[in-house]
Amino acid sequence: MQRRHLLVSALALPALAVRPAWAAWSPDRPFKLIVPFAAGGPADIFGRIFAEALGKQLSQAVVVENRVGAGGLIGTDAVAKAAPDGFTLGLTGPGALSVAPALPQQKMPFDIYKDLAHLTLVARVPEVLVVNAASGPVDLPALIAKAKGKPGAVTYGSAGAGSLTHLASALFSMAAGLKTEHIPYRGAAPASTDLLAGRIDFMIADVPVLKPHIDAGAMRALAVTTAQRVSLLPTVATMGELGLAQVNSDNWYGLAVPAATPAETREALLKASQAALRDPKLLQDFARQAGQAAPLDPDSYVNFLRAETTKWGAVVRETGLEAM
């Protein structure tokens, strides 16, 4: 009997060894993932895909709540001020974490590093520069030549002042030595509408936002702003291939919780999130939106955030942007 007991115990050891790190924590209610942008947009799409995969890992529903406004500041502030019990998480982005802190007159409602615990990068999303297919330049050199021939006359649209779509186009203009005019909109969709109507000359936005118009032949993609070509737009050259390697403006989304969340709870959420970001269905769903899962450990993620703030801070100073 004793030998049989020892054998059963030994067989049980491998199961214990591979037990998920978060399994000791048994959440007793659904989680809330605050997405600081409108329903139906890229952040919401990636947030809902991630919420589904994370819910499977935690054996609890992860409910998405959209808190819109101020380039992501309102929703991110709600995360920073939430109860630090591990049940409120936030999908964060460059607007609130890397652009807003660089704005000289922006009043930050929270401290990026003191009020939030940044767990991991969730996704990176490529962006693409497009023009009107019927009336726009045939390629990037032609757009640059047009802008140089008419300084200040060529316009670009964005999802709003201080948005990554704004700063990406400003970065392109700086790198190419162009004087262009920024036309801000309340989101990428209305900017796209005006591009299709010929009221602006170009825009840069997330591939999943613009690809339907590219596929329909209404917009022409001139370059992607990533280091490598994008699988959903394989024939479109990178900015680097066209001589503007410094124009790299991947959009991205990360995961944060209130800073006072207990360390063991943060660790459990981190491990569950990393497992969710390896889920085959999530990877497939992200790829359909041109997104790539990008899990990092917290220290590496914070280093990434600081580098992004430095990068976009230089663009902010050049554009003279003051607040969102």
C-alpha positions as a Markdown table, in Angstrom:
| # | Residue | x | y | z |
|---|---|---|---|---|
| 1 | Met | 0.0 | 0.0 | 0.0 |
| 2 | Gln | 2.8 | 2.4 | 0.9 |
| 3 | Arg | 4.6 | 1.6 | -2.5 |
| 4 | Arg | 1.3 | 2.3 | -4.3 |
| 5 | His | 0.8 | 5.6 | -2.5 |
| 6 | Leu | 4.3 | 6.7 | -3.4 |
| 7 | Leu | 3.7 | 5.7 | -7.1 |
| 8 | Val | 0.5 | 7.8 | -7.3 |
| 9 | Ser | 2.3 | 10.7 | -5.6 |
| 10 | Ala | 5.1 | 10.5 | -8.2 |
| 11 | Leu | 2.7 | 10.4 | -11.1 |
| 12 | Ala | 1.0 | 13.5 | -9.8 |
| 13 | Leu | 4.2 | 15.6 | -9.7 |
| 14 | Pro | 4.3 | 16.4 | -13.4 |
| 15 | Ala | 0.8 | 17.8 | -13.3 |
| 16 | Leu | 1.8 | 20.1 | -10.4 |
| 17 | Ala | 4.9 | 21.2 | -12.2 |
| 18 | Val | 3.0 | 22.4 | -15.3 |
| 19 | Arg | 0.2 | 24.0 | -13.3 |
| 20 | Pro | -0.4 | 27.6 | -14.5 |
| 21 | Ala | 1.3 | 30.2 | -12.3 |
| 22 | Trp | -2.1 | 32.0 | -11.9 |
| 23 | Ala | -4.0 | 28.8 | -10.9 |
| 24 | Ala | -3.6 | 29.5 | -7.2 |
| 25 | Trp | -5.7 | 32.6 | -7.7 |
| 26 | Ser | -9.3 | 31.8 | -8.3 |
| 27 | Pro | -11.1 | 35.0 | -9.5 |
| 28 | Asp | -14.7 | 35.0 | -8.2 |
| 29 | Arg | -16.2 | 37.5 | -10.6 |
| 30 | Pro | -15.8 | 38.9 | -14.2 |
| 31 | Phe | -13.0 | 41.3 | -15.1 |
| 32 | Lys | -13.3 | 44.7 | -16.8 |
| 33 | Leu | -11.0 | 45.7 | -19.5 |
| 34 | Ile | -11.3 | 49.5 | -20.1 |
| 35 | Val | -10.6 | 50.4 | -23.8 |
| 36 | Pro | -10.1 | 54.2 | -24.1 |
| 37 | Phe | -11.4 | 54.5 | -27.6 |
| 38 | Ala | -14.7 | 54.1 | -29.3 |
| 39 | Ala | -16.4 | 50.7 | -30.1 |
| 40 | Gly | -15.6 | 49.4 | -33.5 |
| 41 | Gly | -12.2 | 51.1 | -33.9 |
| 42 | Pro | -8.9 | 49.3 | -34.0 |
| 43 | Ala | -8.3 | 49.5 | -30.2 |
| 44 | Asp | -11.7 | 48.1 | -29.6 |
| 45 | Ile | -11.2 | 45.2 | -32.0 |
| 46 | Phe | -7.8 | 44.2 | -30.6 |
| 47 | Gly | -9.1 | 44.7 | -27.0 |
| 48 | Arg | -12.1 | 42.4 | -27.6 |
| 49 | Ile | -9.9 | 39.7 | -29.2 |
| 50 | Phe | -7.5 | 39.9 | -26.3 |
| 51 | Ala | -10.3 | 40.0 | -23.7 |
| 52 | Glu | -11.8 | 36.7 | -25.1 |
| 53 | Ala | -8.4 | 35.0 | -24.9 |
| 54 | Leu | -7.6 | 36.3 | -21.5 |
| 55 | Gly | -11.0 | 35.2 | -20.2 |
| 56 | Lys | -10.3 | 31.7 | -21.2 |
| 57 | Gln | -7.0 | 31.7 | -19.2 |
| 58 | Leu | -8.7 | 33.2 | -16.1 |
| 59 | Ser | -11.9 | 31.1 | -16.4 |
| 60 | Gln | -13.9 | 34.3 | -16.0 |
| 61 | Ala | -15.4 | 36.7 | -18.5 |
| 62 | Val | -13.4 | 39.8 | -19.4 |
| 63 | Val | -15.9 | 42.5 | -20.2 |
| 64 | Val | -14.8 | 45.4 | -22.4 |
| 65 | Glu | -15.9 | 48.9 | -21.4 |
| 66 | Asn | -15.3 | 51.8 | -23.7 |
| 67 | Arg | -14.2 | 55.1 | -22.1 |
| 68 | Val | -13.7 | 57.6 | -24.8 |
| 69 | Gly | -12.0 | 61.0 | -24.9 |
| 70 | Ala | -8.8 | 63.1 | -24.9 |
| 71 | Gly | -6.7 | 60.8 | -27.0 |
| 72 | Gly | -7.1 | 57.9 | -24.5 |
| 73 | Leu | -6.4 | 60.0 | -21.4 |
| 74 | Ile | -9.9 | 59.6 | -20.0 |
| 75 | Gly | -10.1 | 55.8 | -20.1 |
| 76 | Thr | -6.5 | 55.4 | -19.0 |
| 77 | Asp | -7.2 | 57.7 | -16.0 |
| 78 | Ala | -10.1 | 55.5 | -15.1 |
| 79 | Val | -7.7 | 52.6 | -14.9 |
| 80 | Ala | -5.2 | 54.5 | -12.8 |
| 81 | Lys | -8.0 | 55.4 | -10.3 |
| 82 | Ala | -9.8 | 52.1 | -10.2 |
| 83 | Ala | -9.8 | 49.8 | -7.1 |
| 84 | Pro | -6.4 | 47.9 | -7.1 |
| 85 | Asp | -8.0 | 44.5 | -6.8 |
| 86 | Gly | -6.9 | 43.1 | -10.1 |
| 87 | Phe | -10.4 | 43.1 | -11.6 |
| 88 | Thr | -10.0 | 46.4 | -13.6 |
| 89 | Leu | -7.5 | 46.3 | -16.4 |
| 90 | Gly | -6.8 | 48.8 | -19.1 |
| 91 | Leu | -5.8 | 48.6 | -22.8 |
| 92 | Thr | -3.4 | 51.4 | -23.2 |
| 93 | Gly | -1.8 | 53.1 | -26.2 |
| 94 | Pro | 0.7 | 55.7 | -27.3 |
| 95 | Gly | -1.6 | 58.7 | -27.2 |
| 96 | Ala | -2.0 | 58.6 | -23.4 |
| 97 | Leu | 1.4 | 57.1 | -22.5 |
| 98 | Ser | 3.9 | 58.4 | -25.0 |
| 99 | Val | 2.5 | 61.5 | -26.6 |
| 100 | Ala | 0.5 | 63.3 | -23.9 |
| 101 | Pro | 3.4 | 63.4 | -21.4 |
| 102 | Ala | 5.5 | 65.1 | -24.0 |
| 103 | Leu | 3.0 | 67.9 | -24.6 |
| 104 | Pro | 4.2 | 71.1 | -22.8 |
| 105 | Gln | 0.7 | 72.3 | -21.8 |
| 106 | Gln | -1.0 | 69.0 | -21.3 |
| 107 | Lys | -2.3 | 68.5 | -17.8 |
| 108 | Met | -1.9 | 64.9 | -17.0 |
| 109 | Pro | -4.6 | 63.5 | -14.7 |
| 110 | Phe | -2.3 | 60.7 | -13.5 |
| 111 | Asp | 1.4 | 59.8 | -13.3 |
| 112 | Ile | 2.4 | 57.3 | -16.0 |
| 113 | Tyr | 4.7 | 55.3 | -13.8 |
| 114 | Lys | 3.5 | 56.0 | -10.3 |
| 115 | Asp | -0.2 | 55.4 | -10.8 |
| 116 | Leu | -0.1 | 52.5 | -13.3 |
| 117 | Ala | 1.6 | 49.2 | -13.3 |
| 118 | His | 2.4 | 48.3 | -16.9 |
| 119 | Leu | 2.3 | 44.6 | -17.4 |
| 120 | Thr | 3.0 | 43.8 | -21.1 |
| 121 | Leu | 2.8 | 45.0 | -24.6 |
| 122 | Val | -0.3 | 43.3 | -26.2 |
| 123 | Ala | -0.1 | 44.1 | -29.9 |
| 124 | Arg | 1.7 | 46.0 | -32.6 |
| 125 | Val | -0.2 | 47.3 | -35.6 |
| 126 | Pro | 1.3 | 48.6 | -38.8 |
| 127 | Glu | 0.3 | 51.8 | -40.4 |
| 128 | Val | 0.2 | 52.8 | -44.0 |
| 129 | Leu | 0.3 | 56.1 | -46.0 |
| 130 | Val | -2.5 | 56.4 | -48.5 |
| 131 | Val | -3.8 | 58.9 | -51.1 |
| 132 | Asn | -6.9 | 59.1 | -53.2 |
| 133 | Ala | -6.5 | 56.5 | -55.9 |
| 134 | Ala | -8.3 | 58.6 | -58.5 |
| 135 | Ser | -6.6 | 61.9 | -57.9 |
| 136 | Gly | -3.5 | 61.3 | -55.8 |
| 137 | Pro | 0.1 | 60.8 | -56.7 |
| 138 | Val | 1.1 | 57.5 | -58.1 |
| 139 | Asp | 3.9 | 56.8 | -55.7 |
| 140 | Leu | 5.7 | 58.3 | -52.7 |
| 141 | Pro | 8.4 | 60.2 | -54.7 |
| 142 | Ala | 5.5 | 61.8 | -56.6 |
| 143 | Leu | 3.8 | 62.9 | -53.4 |
| 144 | Ile | 7.1 | 64.3 | -52.0 |
| 145 | Ala | 7.7 | 66.2 | -55.3 |
| 146 | Lys | 4.1 | 67.6 | -55.2 |
| 147 | Ala | 4.6 | 68.8 | -51.6 |
| 148 | Lys | 8.0 | 70.3 | -52.3 |
| 149 | Gly | 6.5 | 72.1 | -55.4 |
| 150 | Lys | 3.7 | 73.7 | -53.3 |
| 151 | Pro | 5.0 | 74.3 | -49.7 |
| 152 | Gly | 2.2 | 74.4 | -47.2 |
| 153 | Ala | -0.5 | 73.5 | -49.8 |
| 154 | Val | -0.5 | 69.7 | -49.4 |
| 155 | Thr | -2.7 | 68.6 | -46.5 |
| 156 | Tyr | -2.9 | 65.5 | -44.4 |
| 157 | Gly | -5.7 | 64.2 | -42.2 |
| 158 | Ser | -5.5 | 62.5 | -38.8 |
| 159 | Ala | -7.7 | 61.0 | -36.1 |
| 160 | Gly | -7.1 | 64.1 | -34.0 |
| 161 | Ala | -4.4 | 66.5 | -32.8 |
| 162 | Gly | -1.7 | 64.5 | -30.9 |
| 163 | Ser | -2.9 | 61.2 | -32.2 |
| 164 | Leu | -0.3 | 58.7 | -33.6 |
| 165 | Thr | -1.9 | 59.3 | -37.0 |
| 166 | His | -1.1 | 63.0 | -36.6 |
| 167 | Leu | 2.5 | 62.5 | -35.4 |
| 168 | Ala | 3.3 | 59.8 | -38.0 |
| 169 | Ser | 2.4 | 62.1 | -40.8 |
| 170 | Ala | 4.4 | 64.9 | -39.1 |
| 171 | Leu | 7.4 | 62.6 | -38.8 |
| 172 | Phe | 7.1 | 61.7 | -42.5 |
| 173 | Ser | 6.9 | 65.4 | -43.4 |
| 174 | Met | 10.0 | 66.2 | -41.2 |
| 175 | Ala | 12.0 | 63.3 | -42.6 |
| 176 | Ala | 11.2 | 64.2 | -46.2 |
| 177 | Gly | 11.8 | 67.9 | -45.7 |
| 178 | Leu | 8.2 | 68.9 | -46.4 |
| 179 | Lys | 6.0 | 71.8 | -45.3 |
| 180 | Thr | 2.5 | 70.3 | -45.1 |
| 181 | Glu | -0.7 | 71.3 | -43.4 |
| 182 | His | -2.4 | 69.1 | -40.7 |
| 183 | Ile | -6.2 | 68.8 | -40.8 |
| 184 | Pro | -7.4 | 67.1 | -37.5 |
| 185 | Tyr | -10.6 | 65.0 | -37.4 |
| 186 | Arg | -12.6 | 63.3 | -34.7 |
| 187 | Gly | -11.3 | 59.8 | -35.6 |
| 188 | Ala | -9.7 | 58.1 | -38.6 |
| 189 | Ala | -13.1 | 57.3 | -40.2 |
| 190 | Pro | -14.1 | 61.0 | -41.0 |
| 191 | Ala | -10.5 | 61.6 | -42.1 |
| 192 | Ser | -10.8 | 58.7 | -44.5 |
| 193 | Thr | -14.1 | 60.1 | -45.8 |
| 194 | Asp | -12.5 | 63.4 | -46.7 |
| 195 | Leu | -9.6 | 61.7 | -48.3 |
| 196 | Leu | -12.0 | 59.7 | -50.5 |
| 197 | Ala | -13.8 | 63.0 | -51.3 |
| 198 | Gly | -10.5 | 64.7 | -52.3 |
| 199 | Arg | -10.6 | 67.3 | -49.6 |
| 200 | Ile | -7.2 | 66.2 | -48.1 |
| 201 | Asp | -4.1 | 64.9 | -49.9 |
| 202 | Phe | -2.9 | 62.0 | -47.8 |
| 203 | Met | -3.1 | 60.3 | -44.4 |
| 204 | Ile | -1.4 | 57.7 | -42.3 |
| 205 | Ala | -3.5 | 55.3 | -40.2 |
| 206 | Asp | -3.7 | 51.7 | -39.1 |
| 207 | Val | -3.7 | 49.1 | -41.9 |
| 208 | Pro | -7.0 | 47.5 | -40.7 |
| 209 | Val | -8.7 | 50.9 | -40.9 |
| 210 | Leu | -7.6 | 51.6 | -44.4 |
| 211 | Lys | -7.3 | 48.2 | -46.1 |
| 212 | Pro | -11.0 | 47.9 | -47.1 |
| 213 | His | -10.6 | 51.2 | -49.1 |
| 214 | Ile | -7.3 | 50.0 | -50.6 |
| 215 | Asp | -8.9 | 46.7 | -51.6 |
| 216 | Ala | -11.8 | 48.5 | -53.1 |
| 217 | Gly | -9.5 | 50.6 | -55.3 |
| 218 | Ala | -10.6 | 53.9 | -53.7 |
| 219 | Met | -7.2 | 54.5 | -51.9 |
| 220 | Arg | -3.7 | 53.9 | -53.1 |
| 221 | Ala | -1.1 | 52.7 | -50.6 |
| 222 | Leu | 2.2 | 54.4 | -51.1 |
| 223 | Ala | 4.2 | 53.0 | -48.2 |
| 224 | Val | 3.9 | 51.2 | -44.9 |
| 225 | Thr | 5.6 | 52.8 | -41.8 |
| 226 | Thr | 7.1 | 49.6 | -40.5 |
| 227 | Ala | 10.6 | 48.1 | -40.5 |
| 228 | Gln | 9.3 | 45.1 | -42.6 |
| 229 | Arg | 6.6 | 44.7 | -45.2 |
| 230 | Val | 3.1 | 43.9 | -44.0 |
| 231 | Ser | 1.7 | 40.5 | -44.9 |
| 232 | Leu | -1.7 | 42.0 | -45.8 |
| 233 | Leu | -0.1 | 44.5 | -48.2 |
| 234 | Pro | 2.9 | 42.5 | -49.5 |
| 235 | Thr | 3.4 | 44.6 | -52.6 |
| 236 | Val | 3.6 | 47.9 | -50.6 |
| 237 | Ala | 7.2 | 49.1 | -49.9 |
| 238 | Thr | 8.3 | 50.2 | -46.5 |
| 239 | Met | 9.4 | 53.8 | -45.8 |
| 240 | Gly | 12.9 | 52.4 | -45.3 |
| 241 | Glu | 12.9 | 50.9 | -48.8 |
| 242 | Leu | 12.0 | 54.3 | -50.1 |
| 243 | Gly | 14.8 | 56.1 | -48.3 |
| 244 | Leu | 13.0 | 57.2 | -45.1 |
| 245 | Ala | 13.9 | 54.6 | -42.6 |
| 246 | Gln | 13.4 | 57.0 | -39.6 |
| 247 | Val | 9.6 | 57.0 | -40.4 |
| 248 | Asn | 8.6 | 54.1 | -38.3 |
| 249 | Ser | 5.3 | 54.5 | -36.6 |
| 250 | Asp | 3.8 | 51.2 | -35.6 |
| 251 | Asn | 0.7 | 51.7 | -33.5 |
| 252 | Trp | 0.6 | 49.6 | -30.3 |
| 253 | Tyr | -1.5 | 48.6 | -27.4 |
| 254 | Gly | -0.4 | 47.5 | -23.9 |
| 255 | Leu | -1.9 | 46.3 | -20.7 |
| 256 | Ala | -2.0 | 48.1 | -17.3 |
| 257 | Val | -3.6 | 47.9 | -13.9 |
| 258 | Pro | -3.7 | 50.3 | -11.0 |
| 259 | Ala | -0.2 | 50.6 | -9.4 |
| 260 | Ala | -1.4 | 49.6 | -6.0 |
| 261 | Thr | -2.5 | 46.2 | -7.3 |
| 262 | Pro | -0.8 | 43.5 | -5.1 |
| 263 | Ala | 2.4 | 42.0 | -6.7 |
| 264 | Glu | 1.1 | 38.5 | -6.6 |
| 265 | Thr | -2.1 | 39.6 | -8.4 |
| 266 | Arg | -0.1 | 41.5 | -11.0 |
| 267 | Glu | 2.1 | 38.4 | -11.6 |
| 268 | Ala | -1.0 | 36.2 | -12.0 |
| 269 | Leu | -2.4 | 38.6 | -14.6 |
| 270 | Leu | 0.9 | 38.9 | -16.4 |
| 271 | Lys | 1.2 | 35.1 | -16.7 |
| 272 | Ala | -2.4 | 34.7 | -17.9 |
| 273 | Ser | -1.9 | 37.6 | -20.4 |
| 274 | Gln | 1.3 | 36.1 | -21.8 |
| 275 | Ala | -0.5 | 32.7 | -22.2 |
| 276 | Ala | -3.4 | 34.5 | -23.9 |
| 277 | Leu | -1.0 | 36.2 | -26.3 |
| 278 | Arg | 0.3 | 32.8 | -27.4 |
| 279 | Asp | -3.2 | 31.4 | -28.0 |
| 280 | Pro | -3.5 | 30.2 | -31.6 |
| 281 | Lys | -6.9 | 31.7 | -32.1 |
| 282 | Leu | -5.8 | 35.1 | -30.8 |
| 283 | Leu | -2.7 | 35.0 | -33.1 |
| 284 | Gln | -5.0 | 34.2 | -36.1 |
| 285 | Asp | -7.5 | 36.9 | -35.2 |
| 286 | Phe | -4.8 | 39.4 | -34.7 |
| 287 | Ala | -3.2 | 38.5 | -38.1 |
| 288 | Arg | -6.5 | 39.1 | -39.8 |
| 289 | Gln | -6.3 | 42.7 | -38.6 |
| 290 | Ala | -2.6 | 43.0 | -39.6 |
| 291 | Gly | -1.7 | 42.9 | -35.9 |
| 292 | Gln | 1.1 | 41.0 | -34.1 |
| 293 | Ala | 1.0 | 39.8 | -30.5 |
| 294 | Ala | 4.0 | 41.3 | -28.7 |
| 295 | Pro | 4.2 | 40.1 | -25.1 |
| 296 | Leu | 7.0 | 41.6 | -23.0 |
| 297 | Asp | 8.0 | 41.4 | -19.3 |
| 298 | Pro | 7.1 | 44.5 | -17.3 |
| 299 | Asp | 10.7 | 45.9 | -17.2 |
| 300 | Ser | 11.2 | 45.6 | -21.0 |
| 301 | Tyr | 7.8 | 47.1 | -21.6 |
| 302 | Val | 8.5 | 50.1 | -19.4 |
| 303 | Asn | 11.8 | 50.6 | -21.3 |
| 304 | Phe | 9.8 | 50.5 | -24.5 |
| 305 | Leu | 7.4 | 53.1 | -23.2 |
| 306 | Arg | 10.2 | 55.4 | -22.3 |
| 307 | Ala | 11.8 | 55.1 | -25.7 |
| 308 | Glu | 8.5 | 55.8 | -27.4 |
| 309 | Thr | 8.1 | 59.0 | -25.3 |
| 310 | Thr | 11.5 | 60.2 | -26.3 |
| 311 | Lys | 10.8 | 59.5 | -29.9 |
| 312 | Trp | 7.5 | 61.2 | -30.1 |
| 313 | Gly | 8.6 | 64.0 | -27.8 |
| 314 | Ala | 11.0 | 65.2 | -30.5 |
| 315 | Val | 8.1 | 65.2 | -33.0 |
| 316 | Val | 5.9 | 67.1 | -30.6 |
| 317 | Arg | 8.5 | 69.8 | -30.1 |
| 318 | Glu | 8.9 | 70.1 | -33.9 |
| 319 | Thr | 5.2 | 70.4 | -34.6 |
| 320 | Gly | 4.6 | 72.9 | -31.7 |
| 321 | Leu | 1.7 | 70.8 | -30.4 |
| 322 | Glu | 0.7 | 71.9 | -26.9 |
| 323 | Ala | -2.1 | 69.8 | -25.6 |
| 324 | Met | -4.6 | 67.1 | -26.7 |
